[in-house]
Amino acid sequence: MKEKNLVIFMPSIESGGNEKNFFIITNYLSQKISNLYVITADKSHKKKFNSNINLIVPKSNFWSGAGRLKKYLICLFLLLKLNTKVKKFLILTFQANIYCIILSKILGKKIIVRSNSSSIGWAKSSFKSLIFKIFLNLANLIIVNSYDLKKDFYNRFKINSSCIYNPLNKKEILKKSEIKINNRLFRNKKSLKIINIGSFINQKDQITLLKSINLIKNKIPIELILIGRGPNKEMIINYIKENDLSKNVKILGFQSNPYKFIKKSDLFVLSSIFEGLPNVLLEAQCLKKFIISSNCPTGPREILLNGKAGFLFKMKDESDLSKKILKYFNERKVLSKKIKIGYQNLDRFDSKINLDKYFTSIMKFI
């Protein structure tokens, strides 16, 4: 049988949902494809890859701490270098898509692009939209992770992309959720226990969530756990101090196992201004938690079945969010049916089904 060569391009490995899916997809494909190469500037994640994966990283440790653009450039150089040794391969890129598409065309290679978030976040201006429209259309295939994002790609770039949902491993989530938490998470047994998980960046908009808590802190017993890290941490801390929310809000750092914290909560709130297909909502549904999410592009509306499996609020609207939180607090027994609907519709995100779709799509071009 003729050997198959796949190169996965992921210059910067951080701690978000894209990275989580990257490891799952990469390790799965390494079991199916004879020669799989991963090009990245981050060496520290070596243990997360299957042993048969050919990891291509810069020799110097300098690049691990470099900015994104520098990581993109060094990884493009590594791709160029690999081309001198391996003549025939397919590229699957998770990042730096335009740069990678240009180089792939120069090298005469086929390329599949995976896009994981709404174009609102990365093609804001008409000039950027034009650039992305030109170059994304040069890819052999675009894979997106929600049908709303598929529509977004067609409307903005006239691209017929392929939708493959993020792979959800229910067994792993349930198993990890059983691990005990050493410290007491919530102070008040009678409080409404809310959790939010996400990087502390503008996209995740935790400030709107905090504003909604501030509006109702004197109406109901309420506690919020924020899990994450990022540049907006200081701003979040300052808001908590300025609005006397220290008794209501606790900040935890990044957690490799967020499931045990979700399990202890009553309600999961997503406050983002854009997404792709947020893993945290799928994980919360898997653990049978009620969800309130911003009706942002793209993903939440699709996951929550247009509101049948949870509440959707107008993004950046703390008043609407606070009303939804109060409604859940007062009617949680009646609203539990929405949790059931969400859980019953999780099969479409099944890990094996969607990973097999990745393999099938790749084999058409390799």
N, C-alpha and C positions, 0 to 999 in steps of 0.2 A: 504494500500500500504506500502511495506517495506521501511523504512527510508534509505536514501542514505547519506553517509558521504564522503566528499571530503576535503582533507587538501592541501592548497596551500602554498608552501614553498618559501619565498622571504626574506632572511635575511637582505639585505641592500637595502633600497629604496632611490634612488638618484633622478636625474632630467632628465634622458635621455628618448629615445624612448621606451626602454624596460619597464621602469617604467610606462610610459603612457599606453602602451598596457596591462600591468599588472592590472592597476585599471579598465580599460574598461572590460577586460575579467572576472576579479574577480566579479565585481558588476553584470555583466550579469548572470554569473553562479549562483550567490546567489538567483536569481529569479527563477531558475529552479531546484535547488538541495536543499533538505530539511535541511541538516546540512552542512554548509560550514565553515571551520576553516582556518584562515590565520595565519601563524607563521612568525613573523618578529622581528628584534631587534630595529626597528625604531617606536617609539610610536607617533611621532609628526604628522603622517598622518591619524590619527584615523577618522577625519571628512570626508575624501575622500571615506570611505567605506560605503556601505549600512548598515543600522542599524541592520539588521538580521544576519550579519556576526559575527562569533565568533572570535574575535581578540585575539591571544595569543602572549603576549610580555613579556620580562623580567620585574621583579618588579623594579629593580634598573634603574635609568636614565643613569648609567655609560655606558651601552651597546650602547646607541644611538650615542655616540661620539667615540666608539671603531673602530678599523680597521676592514677591511672585514673579515679576518680570525677569529678574535674573535667573530664577529657577526655570522659567520657560525657555530662556535662551540657552542655558547649559544643556537642557534636555533635548532641545532641537539639535544641538551639536552632537549629543550622544546618539540620536536617531540617524544623523548623517553618517556618523562613524560606523554604526551597525550595518548600514547599507553597503559598506565596503566588504563586509564579511558574509552577510546573508543577502542573497540577491533577490529572493522572492518572498514577500511577506505582506500580510494585510495589517492595516493599522486600525485600532479601536481607541479613540481619544475621549478622555473624560474631562479634559481641561485644555486651555490655550487653543481652542478649536480652530480659529482662523489661521494662526501661525502654523499649526500642524497641517491644515488643509493645503496651504501654500507650498510647504515643503514636500508634502506627499505628491503634489502635482509635478513639482520639479523633478522628483525622483521617479515619477511614473508609477506610483503605488496606489492601490485602492484604499479608501479610507471610510470608516464608519464613525459617525459622530454621535455621542450620547449627550443630550442636553437635559439638565435636571431641574431647571427653574424657569419661571415665566420671563419672557423677553423684556418685560417692564423693568427688570433689574439690571439688564446688560445692554439694551438697545434703546436708550431713552430718547436720544435725538434723532431727527430725520436723517442726518448724515450717517450715524451709526447704523440705523436701520438699513440704509442703502448698502453700506459695506457688508453687513451680515447677509443681506439678500443675495449679493453677488457671489460671495465666497461660500456660503452654506450650500448654495445650489450646485457647487462643484463636488460636494461629497457624494459618495456612492449610495449612502443611506444615512438618514438621520433617525435616531431612536429617541423618543421622548417617553416620559413616565406617567402621563395622564392624557385622557382624551381631550380635556380642555386645553392642554398645552399643544396637542396635535392641531386643534382648531386655530390656536394662536399662531402657530408656525405657518399655517396655510393663509390666514388672513393678512399677516404681516410680511411674509417672505415668499408666498406662493409655493411652498414646499409641502409635498405629500409625505409626511413623516410616518414612521411606524411606532405605535404605542405598545410598550412593554412595561407593565407595572413593576414597581420595586418588589423584590422577592421578600416575602414575610415568612419567617420561621417561627410559627406559633409555639412549638415544643420548647425551643430554646428560650423564648421570652417567658413562658410559664415557669420553666425550671429556674431561671435566674431571679424571677420575682419572689421565689421562696426563700432566698438568702436573707438572713436576719440583718436588721439595721442595729448597730451597736448603741447609738445615742437616740434619745427621744426626739422624734421628728416634729410632732405637733404638741402644743402646750395644753390646749383645751379639748377635752373629749367631746364636748357638745358643739364645737365650732364646725363650720363648713370648711372642709379641708381642700384647698385648691393647689394645683401644681402646674408650673409652666417650665418647659425644658427648651432651651435654645441658646445660641450664641448671643452675647450681649452686644448686638449691633443694630443699626437703624432698621434693617429689614424685619427684625423680630418684634420691634416696637413694644417692649415691655412697659414703657412709660404709660401707654394707654391703659394697660392692665392695672398698673399702680393707681392711676387716676380713678379708675372704676372702683377699686377697693376703698380709696379715700372717700368716695361718695356714699358708700354704704357701711363703713366701719362702725358707725353708731346705731345702725338699724338691725344688724344681725351679728352673732359671733362668727368671725371669719378669720382664717389664717391662710397665708399664701407662701408656698415654697418656690423660689426661683433657682433653677439649676442651670449653670452655664458659666461661661467666661468670655471676655472680650473687651474691646475698647470703651464700651458704654457703662462699664461697671461703676465707675466713680459717679457718673451722672445718676445712675439708679440709686446708689447709696445716698447721695445728696437729696434726692427726692424723698426718700424714706425718712431721713432726718428732718427735713424741712416741714413735712406733713405729719409728723408724729405717728409714723406707721411701724415703728420698731417692734411693737407688740403683735402686730398683724403679719409682718413679712420677715421671712428668713432667707438669706442667700447662701446657697451651697455652691461650691466650685464644680468644675466638670466632673461627671461621674461615668466611669466605664460601664457600670451597671445601673442604668436609670430605672429599670423595671421594678426593683424592690421599693423604690420611692413612689412610683405611680400606684403600686398596689395599696399603699397606705393612705392614698388620697380618695376624696369623693368625686372630685371634678377636675377635668383637664381643660385648661384654657390655652388656645393658640391665638396670639394677637398680631401675627405677621401682616405685612403690607404686600408681600408677594411670596410665592412658594413654587414648587413643581408638583410634587406629591409627598407631603410631609410624613416621614416615617413615624414621628411621634404620635400622630393621630391613629395610625394603624396599630401601634403598640398599646395605646390607651384603649382602643376597641378590643384588642386581644385580651386585655386584663379587665374587660367589662366595666369601664369607667364612662361616666357621662361626659360628653364633649361639648364645649362652646368654642367656636372658632370664628375668626374674622372671615368674611366672605370675599377673600382676596383671590386674585389669579395666581396660580392655578392649583387645583387639587382638593382643598377642603370641601367645596360644594359637591365634588364627585364622590369623595369618601363618605360624606354625611348624607348622600342621596337626596340632595336639595332640601335638607332639613328634616328628613324622615328619621335620621339616625343621630340627631343632635340639634343644637341651635347654631345658627349663623347670625353674626352681628355685622353691622356696617363698620368697615375697617376705619381705624383712627377715631372711632366714636365711643368715648368712655361712658356716655350716658346710656346708649343702647346696650353696651356690654353690661353695665351695672343692673339694668332692668332684667336682662336675661339671667344673670346670676341670682337675683332675688326670686325670679320666677322658678328657677330650679330649686332653690332653698325651700320655697313654700309648697312646691308640687312634686317633690322628688319621687314619691311613690307612683304617681300617675305617669310620670315621665320615664320611669324605668323601662317601659316598653321600647323606647327609642334605643336604649342600650342593647336590648335583645335584637332589634332589627339590624343594628350595626354589626354585631357579632355574627349574626347569621349570614351576612353578606361579605365576610372576610375571605371566602374561598377564591374569589377572583384575584387575590394578591398572593396566593399560595406560592411558596418558594420554588418547588420543583416545576410547576407549570410555567412560571415566568423565566426561570433559568434555562429551561429547555427551549423557550422562544428565542433567547439570546443565541444559543448554540445553533439553532436552525437558521436564524438570520445571518449569522457569521459564515456558516458553511456555504451559503449561496455565492460568496465572494472570495473565499479563500482558495 
